Amino acid sequence: MGEHGDELSPLSTIHEQGSSLSFRDHALLSSLRLDGSLTFSNTSSAASDFGRIRYSLPGAILYPKSVRDVELAVRAVQSSKGSGLTLAAKGSGHSVHGQAQALRGVVIEMSTLKGIKVAPNGEPGFRHPFVDAAGGELWIDILKATLREGLAPRSWTDYLYLSIGGTLSNAGVGGQSFLFGPEISNVLQLDVVTGTSQLVKCSPTKKSDLFHGVLGGLGQFGIITSARIILEPAHEKVRWIRAMYTDFATFTRDQEMLVTQAPESAFDYIEGFVVLKNKDSSHGWNSVPFDAKKIDPSIIPEEGGSVLYCIELVKKFSPNHMDTLNKTVERMVAPLSFIPTLIFTIDVPYEKFLNRLHEVEISLDSQGLWNVPHPWLNLFVPRSSIGLFDALIFKQMIKDDFSGPILIYPLNRNWWDSRSSAVIPDESIFYLVGFLRISLPSSGALLGNLIADNDKIMQVCHSAKLGCKKYLPEYEDTESWKLHFGKKWGSFTRRKQKYDPDFILAPGQNIFSKST
Ligand code: FAD
């Protein structure tokens, strides 16, 4: 499979390693009568991903124009018994560990399968707005299409240039998840081409085993060709607030109080960050204000450890109701115990807020800092362990040279359907903690060292029995996957046998391997 560490082989070496298909597989795929197209050359565009850690050159790329193309490709790969040929759906390729790659296999570029249809009034029997979107469509395009009808999905990731199929194969977590659950909890229906090449319409009431299995299913059971997503009325603007803390217990107490409030009196979005205790404008305290203004270091309290914490809140509003908004927000922040001089506020259009990371992307890209390796580690940490997690990891292992944001915010388990394939800790509140590391060529932060730092975090979690679960997991061996899935391993393997018995789908996840 792909390479790990700093000594990445150049793509040309990987190519020599064997990208080409056997004569038989090549002939089989060439014989398909497709609406779209298939290429056997220039497949390097599907060999890498946002992580830039793993490189696996596929033997072919399919650009589907119809669901039938997807069915034909799956059927062909399934029929190639004994050849080792596999198939991966690729959304926007924003995985970081090769999850959408297929070495010497077929990658389906889902982005060419188009379709977004908004139903503002629902349909007979279900008078609630929804959108039907093809699996390769991006969330940003769903947002734009639904806003034209004054509507929008309820639950979001922080970044919108991700595909429907790719996020639903994980969970899709963000600042609205405490209120509406992750994106997988906001899906009404799916169209899926299973590993046995059956096109199945499934929902919580129809073929529900497949429906729940596919959500958070890491692409193992089928290819999502379409998803029906619930919508709500969109708002015009949001008030966006950041407030800083030195004391971790106070910070998490406030976050937990906020995510357990009744929905009608809650904020519309709650996240948080760990901020380095220095004046760096990327990851230190000067990264918190919305304008470029620098914080006077004398107002940063000296107590506390090596890091600071920042809560991020949003309240939606209409510009006609500014008076009410001011009073409401004042009342809502009153019980919070942040450092009174360190609160920052800005009002922005709703779409600008949801698409906020795109501006960061453009800026980093212009400096050559977007297409660099991203050895990210995302964890779900049980509430009962979060204090110890802070003491052992944030306070002791996060150094001044940490490069990249560190996210931390609580989620409510009651919004997660236990029948889905997503794996979360067994507590009613758990935290998303994301170490979103960037390996910058200039900083000397070598990829191998950063991966080793992530491994150390995992070792500490394990030794201290913190009960953490990886989000966007990646493991190399079956034992680790078994441990990851815990009680869900039985249903996960049963579903694999049922929906992809030849183990052809999403080989880049390294959970199962097709026998040759
Ligand atoms: P890909 O990388 O293309 O695919 C991921 C997996 O899904 C692969 O196994 C692939 O085979 C499978 N797959 C893809 N399409 C389909 C399909 N149609 N049917 C079945 N399987 C399919 N995640 C969050 O939860 N919250 C965030 O706030 C968040 N922010 C992010 C910000 C950035 C900048 C980045 C790079 C990632 C972020 N993520 C976040 C992680 C992201 O949700 C996952 O990496 C997701 O898988 C990316 O979607 P994708 O379309 O790029 O998937």
Residues whose N, C-alpha, C, O or C-beta is under 5 A from the ligand:
A	BS01	FAD	F50 A88 A89 K90 G91 S92 G93 H94 S95 Q99 A100 M110 G135 T157 D158 Y159 L162 S163 G165 G166 T167 S169 N170 A171 G172 V173 G174 L218 G219 G222 I223 I224 A506
